[in-house]
């Protein structure tokens, strides 16, 4: 990201948005790089530089299987059958936690 943001005509804001990084953070990394701050690796100092990065395809998702989840907290019992997305289940469990 720093390398890309240093290309003449590049927009730090656009580069940061493309990678989901706050532009202030990217500016800080640029300052660190241009000032020559040294990084520490295993107790040794290393001069700043760039390491190539290759982004590949994400690993395949595990196959979702239908089933039943039953959560009992006191007198409250929640039974979920089939496939449920994690965010929805989290919301339900959060409410139970607050009630329990």
Secondary structure, 3 states (H helix, E strand, C coil): CHHHHCCCCCCHHHHHHHHCCCHHHHHHHHHHHHHCCCEEECCEEECCCCCCCCCCCCCCCCCCCCCEEEEEECCEEEEEECCCCHHHHHHHHHHHHHHC
